[in-house]
Structure formats: C-alpha cells, structure tokens
C-alpha cells in the first residue's frame, strides 16, 4: 500500500516524521514540504475533527483513516487547544495537485462498467474505490501540478475546468456527483475498499488540458452516414446469447443483467416492440439456472427502451459471448456486418489510405485474431504492412499516433524473431477485471480449504498481460 500512497502523494510530503520517527536514518535532514488532512470517520470529517499529516511515514502508519485530502496543502492548523479541529483544507492553500477524483453515486453498477465508461471517455483511472454510496475514481497524474502565487493561482482554475470536463464526460453514462469539491476530501484507499488499481494508468496534465479544451470548444461534427437495412437480432451473437442458459449474476461479473440489457437494446434497435421483447426475454429468463426477478427483468427492459443508451457495443457483446457461450469465439463468429456504409470513394481509387481507415483495419484485424481471454496478437511487421496495404514509413507514423491514444496497444519486439504485439486496450482491461475477480475467488477458496485443481489456469492471462507494458498518454 505504501507504493500506492507514494504514487498519489508524488513527493509532496516529507519522507519521514519530523519527530518520533521509527525509520529515519541518523543525521538525516529534509526540507519542509506540504500537508494533508485525515479523518477517522465521515461524521468527524463533517465536523472538521481530524489531524494533519506531513510525512509519508505517518501516512503508512495510519490504519483507521476513512477520508483524506490526496492533494497537497501548504500547511494545516488546529484551531483548538486539544488539537482536534483542523483548518486549512481550502483551495487558496493548495500546494500541488496530484490527482483528480470523480465521485459516483450509484451502488447498482460494477467497476467493470466504470472502466468501460472511462475507456470510452479516453482516460483510464488509476484507482477505483468502493464507497457506501457508490464509487470514487482516482485519475492520478504522472507529474504534480504546482500552485504558485506568481501565476495568480491560474493552475487551479485550469485544473477545475479539467475536473469539470471529466465529471461531465463520465456523467453521460454514470451518475456522477458534480457538486463535491474538486480538490477537497475523499475516501482514503485501503485494501478493503480498492476494487481496481493499475499503477501504469497515469494521466498527463497537458494532455488533459488539450482534451478538455477540445471537448468544450470544438465538439466533433457528426459525419454523414447511411444506415444499412439490417437487424441486430439477425446477427449470430444474438441467438448465441439468447439460447444460453448458464449465465450467472455474481458480483463483479458481466452477467445476467448485462446480457438482458444487451439483448433488449438489440431488439429495440431492430424495431421490436417492448411487449415482444419482454415476452422473449421472460422465456429466456425462465431458462436460466438463476433467473432475475420479474421486477428486475421488466426494469432492465424498460431501461433499454428508454432511449438513453447509444446502442450495443461490439466489444461488450464479444465479452459477454466469450464469458458465457464459448471463450474461443472471435469477432468473425459473432458479427456478419459492420452496420453502415461511409460516403467515400472506394479505397482502390485512392493513392493512399486515410489514417482513420488504417486504424479501422487494424482494429478489425485484432478483433478477428484475438478475444478478451487471449487479447494479444503477435505478427511480423512485413505481414502487417501487406495486410494493411501501407508503406513502412506510414506504419511507423501510425504507431506513433496510436501511442498518443489508449485504443490500441503497440509493442515492438526487436531482433531476428521479433515483430509487433498488438492488443485492444479494452480487451486488456476486461481481461484484467476478470483475473482480478478470479484471483479473489481463489484466495477465498484457499482460505476455506476447497480443492483448487479446477482453477490451475487462472493466472495464465495475467502473466500474458504482465509481458506488455501499456503506453497510455
């Protein structure tokens, strides 16, 4: 946990306690730095009854903290003689900003859904914590943002705009609390409340600023598309899911509710009436070994027909099918059509392909050759050049541009037997989520003394994942 705390604090506190340190070397000296505020309960926090921490050592010793300020303040004060009531956790006293935190007020979703929403937004979180009212999502920066009076504290205003945009973007799909203080008090990370942590997922402040400005000032223009005349209910994946009966609803898995919602959205998009949808999914639900309640089934169908969802996601559908139908299924087994034509000249009539088309082709190649259980594709560079119909120099430029996004992960392997390893970041994410829950299940079964022979391959995908270092913004 100390590595996690230090990742968040970014050197904003002294390393050792000024007095009564148990680990500080003899004759060690260190300049004064900043402070954070900590609280032992929400009730005490609301009364400002807490304490001030000025060292990493002191943070690591705390076992009963429930709330803290992950961003660093210049100083902290006690306003009473008993040193119970604290003061100083206000914007004008900020010393450095280390992380943006989004508070989600929804207990009905899972961390998987939060990760997918973050992925669609374009930035992946470092930490997701479970709270009594929902979740808190930490977007930790790769470098701290220092606040200075010399710049008239402009960094705070810029950071607030970024924070607002993060909340607004995630608020399109999640129930986000938009009123809480941007750089105030949040939940303290503990082993007991962390449901997701990936130390390599760090955000760059300059990248966040550019993204925020584009979202605010230059909304994307809708490209003209011609919708094909096809129905999602006629796609292979639809019948595969509809006819599967062994679908569970375990905590942390993409299970019954997600399948029902996805099937309902497909029927809605295909022009089926709500009554027809409810009839078919009631029959489907009764076939399940562990069915949903009638009220929950109807609520999910109503939600799909409310019009608030954009539609079904190919990656999400693929995840459900590989999770519950057959783990070896590929995109080509599930989808028979892309769903629309672009108003553009045929590719053979152009000298060079557009960058967007190369990315589409690359995504399709990875989709066809991988799945969430085996997310990595290893391929020779020349074979990739031939498949994409792209020049070597253009492929190099394509890889550089991809590294500035978090859609496709690219790892180049040098040497005689080298090549390129490709993966969709979304598949890596989902693979990691699944392994997280499998490892938790294994630990529980070991504790209970249950035979684990059937779980001997649980860590294989995790090992595959660890071979690749994600390069995300």
N, C-alpha and C positions, 0 to 999 in steps of 0.2 A: 504493500500500500504506500510505502514511503516514496517509491518511484512515481506513483500516480500523483501524490501530493506535490512533489517537486516539479512534475511536468506542468501542473496547473500554476504553481506559485512563481516559477521562472526566475528564481534568484531574488525575488522581491523582499524576502525576509533574511535576517541573519541566519547563518548555518547553525550556530549553537546558541544556547541560552546565555544571556549576559552573566547571570549568577546561578549558582546551584546546578551547573551542567554536569552530567554524569559521563559525558564522552568528549568534551572539549580538550584538545591537547594542551599541555602546559605551555605558557607564554604565547598562546595563540591570541592574535588581536584581529578585530574586524570592525569595519566602519558601521555606523548606524544605518539601518535601512528603513523599511516601512513596517506597517502593522496590518493585521487582520482582526476581525471581531468574531467571537464564537459564542454559541449559546447552547444550553443543555436541554431545552425544550421549546416548542413553539410558543407556549404561554409565557415563558421567561423572556423570549425574544420580543414578544409584543409589548412587554413592559421595559424593554431595553436593559434587562438584567442579564449581563453576560460577563465576558472577560476579554482582555486584549492579549493577542499573541504576537510576538516579534521575532520568532525563530522557527526554523524548520524542525529543530529538535523538539520544541514544545508541541508543534502540530502532531508529530509522530507519537507523542505520549498520550494524546487525548483519546479516550475510549468512550466517552459519554456525550460527545458533541452531536447535536442533531442539525444545527444550522451554522453557517459561517458566511464570511464575505470572501469569495475566491479571488476578487480583485484587490489590489493593494492600496492602502491609505497611507498618508504621510505620517500620521500619528493617531493615537487614541487616548481618550481621557476617561477617568472615573469622576463622576460628579458628586459622589457622596463619600464620607469618611470610611465607610465599610468596604469600599471598592466593589460595589455590586452593580450600580447603574453606569452604563458606558455611553460615551458620546464621541462623535467624530466620523461615523459612517455615512457621509453625505458627499455629493458629487464634487463640491468645491475642494474637498480634502483628498480626492483621488490622486494617487502617485503613479500607478500604472494599471493598465487594463490587460488582463491575461486571457480572459475568456468571455464569450457571450453565452448566456443561459436562456433557454426558452422553456417556459412553464406550460405544461399541457394538462388541462383539467378534464381528463377522460379516463375512467377506470375500465372502460369496455374494450379498449384496444390492446394490442401487444407491441412489444419493442420491434417486432418484425415490420409492422405497419408503419411505425415511426421511421425506421431505417429506409424503407422504400419511399416514403414521402420526402425524406432528406435527399435521397438519391435523385429523385425527380427534380428537386429544387436545384441541385448542383453542388451541394456541400455535405460531406458526411460528418456525423458527430463523433467526438472523441469518447464521450461517456453518456450513457442513458441510465438514469436512476429511477427506481420505483418510489413513489410517494403515496401517502394515504389517499390523496385526491387524484392521482394520475401519474405523471412522469415529469422529470426535469432533464433537459437535454443540454449537455455542455459542448460548445464548439470552441475548443481550446486553440489559441493562436500559436503559430510557430515561433514568433518573437513578441515580446511585450510591447504595448504602445505606451510610451511615457508621456505623462501630462505635465506641461510646463506653463508657468505664468507668462513666460516670454512670448508664447504664441497665443496668449489671451485665452488659453484653455480650449482652443479650437478643436483639438483632437477629441474632446468629449462630445462635442456637437456632431462631429463626423461619425464617431462610433455609435452614437444614439440613432443616427439615420440608418446605419448598417443593421443595428439591432432591431429597429422597427421593420426593416425590409425582411429580415429573417423571420420575424413573427408573422408578418403579413403573408409571406410566401407559404410558410407551413400552415398558416391559418386557412388556406384554401382547401385543405384536406383534413386538418386536425383541429381540435377545439383548443385554441391557444389563448392563454391569459395575456391580453395586450396591455393591461393596466399596471402590472407589477414594475417595480423599479428596475431599470436596465442594469445597473451595476451595484445592486444592493445585496440583500441577504438571501441565500439559497440553501438548499439541503447540503449537508456535509456527506461526501462519498464514504461509504463503508462497504465492507464485503457483503453485508446483509441486504443492501439496497441497490447495488450495482447489477444491472441486468445486461449491460453491454459496455465493453471497454476495448478500444483499439488505439494504442499509443501512436501509431503512424498516421492516424487521421487528424492532421492539424491544419488549420486554416491560415492563409496568408492575408494580412490586413489589407494590403494594396489590392489584392485580387477581390476581396470582399467589397472594397470601396467601388471598384470598377463595375462589379456585378450590380451593386445597389444602384449606382447611377444609371446604368442601362435599364434596369427594371423600372426605375422611377421616371426617367426622362424619355426613353426610347423604347416603348413597348413594341414587340415584334408585330409586323404586319402579317395578317392572315394570308397565306398563299392560296391561290385558287386551285381547288381540287375537284375532280369529277368522281363521284362515288360510284363504285361498281354495283351492279344489281346482283348481290349475293346475300345470303343469310348466315349469320354466325351459327345458328342451330344446325346448319348443314355441314359444319366443319367437323373433321374427325374427332377433335378433342372433346366436343360437346357430348357426343354419345359415350365416349370413354368414361367421362366423369359421371354422366347421368346413370350409367349402368353399374357403377362401382358401389359396393355395399359396405366395404371395410374402411370406413372413414371415421376417424375419432375426433374428439374435441378437447384434447389435452392442452393444458396451459402452455403457452409459448409456441404452439404449433399452428401451422396454417391448415385448419381442419374444417369441420362441418360448416360453420358459419361462412367461412370464406368460399367454400365450394357452392353453397346455396346462393350466396350473393353473386358469384361469378356466373352461374347458370341463369339466374334471374336477369342479370344485365344482358346476357346474350339473347334471351327471349324478348326482352324489352326492345333491344336494338333490331331484332328481326321482325318486329311488328306484332308479336303475340300479345293477346290481351292479358291483363293481370289475372283474370279468372282462370284462363287457360294455364298460365304459369303456375298459379297456386295449386291447381289440380295436379299437374305433372310433378311438382316438387313435393306435394303431400305424399304422393305414391312413392317417390324417391326416398323421402324421409322415413317412411314406414319400413323400407327395406334395410335401412341402416341398423347395425347391431346396437348402436347407442344413438337413437334419434333425438332431434331437437324437440322441445316442447312445441305444441301447436301455436302458442302465442309468439314464441321466438321465431318460428318459421314464417308466420304472417308478417311480423315486424320486419324481417330481413327482406321479404319480397316487396313490401311497401316501400322500404328504403331504396331498393333498386329501381322502382318505378316512380320515384320522386323527382327524377331528372337532375339531381345534384351531382351525379357521377359522370365523368367524361366517357367512361366505357371500360371494357375489359382490356387488361394489359397482356401482351403476348408472354412477357417474362413471368408474370404472375400465373398465367394459365399453365405455362410449362412447369413451373414449380409445383403446382397442385397435382398435375398429371404424373410427374416423376416421383412425387411424395406418396401418392395413394394408388396409382394404377401400375406403373412399371418404371423403375428408376433408369432404365436404359432408353426410354423414349427420347427422340430428338425432334427438333422443330419440324422437320420434313414429315414426321409421322403424325403431327398434330394439326398442321395448317396446310390448306390447299390453295390459298390465295392471299395476296397482300392487302386486298380490300379497296384499292383505288389506283387510278392512273394519274400521272402528272402531265400537265400541258407543257410538253417539251419535245424537242426534236429527238428522233431515235439516236441512240448512242453512236451507232456506226456512222452517222452523218456528221459527227463532231470529231475534230482532230484530237482534242484532249478531254478527258472526263472531268466533270466538276468535283471539287473536294467532297461535297456532300454525298455524291454518288459513290465515291470510293469508300467513304465511311459506311454507307448503307450496305455495300457489297461485303465489306469486312465484317460487319455485324451479322449478316446473313450467313457467311462462311462459318463464323464462330458458333452461331446458333445451330447450324446443321451438324457440326462436328463435336459439340460439347453439350453438357447439361449441368444442372446445379450440383450433381454428385461428382461429376468429373469436369470441372469448369475450365481446365487449361488445354489449349491446343498448341502443340509443338509442330512447327512447319519450317521447311527450308526457305530461305529468303527468295531464291530464284523461283521456287514453286509459287510463292505468294505473288511475285511480280507477274508471273504468267496467268495466274487466276484472276488478278485484278485488271490485267491489261494496262499496267502502269510502268513508267520508267523508273529505273533505280533511284535517280535523284529525287523524283517525285515521291517515292516511297519513304525516303529519308525525311523529306519535308512533312509528309503525312504523319509519321511517327512523332515528330517534334510537336506538331499541333495537337495530336492525341494526348500527349503528356501534359498539356495545359488543361485538359478536361478530366473528368472522372467517369467516363463512359466505358472506355476500353483500356485495359492494362496491357502494356507492351514491355517485354523484357527481351533484350538481345543477348544471345549466347555466342561468344566468340570461339574461334578455333575450328579445326577441321570438321568436327562433328557438331558444330554449332547450328544456329538457326534463330528462329524467333518464337517466343512463347506468348500466346495471346489469350486473353480472357475478358469476358464481360464483367465489369466491376459488380454489377447487380448480382450475377451468379456467385461471385466470390462472397459477397455479403450474405446471401441466403445460405450458402454452404457453411459459412462461419456461424450463422444463427443456429442452424440445425445441429452442428457439432457442439455448440455451447450447451444446448439442452440435452444432447446425448451424454456429454461428459458429466453433467449434473445428475442425470439418471444413473449413470454408472457409479458415481460416488455414493449415492443413496443406497444402491443395491449392495455395494461392498459393505456399507455400514450395517445393513440388515442381514448380511451373510447369505445373499442369494447367489446362486451359480451364475457366472458371467460368461460362459462359453459362447453364448449367442451374441455377445457384444464384442468379440475379439477384433472386429474390423472397425470399431467406432472411430479410432483416431487416424485412419488412413487418409481421409480427405483433409484432416487438419494438417498432417505432415506435408501433403501436397501444397496446401495453402502457404505453409511457412517457407517453402522454397522460393517463393516470389515475394519481392518487396514492392508493395503498391507505391506508385508515384502519383500522388494526388495533390495537385495545386500547391 
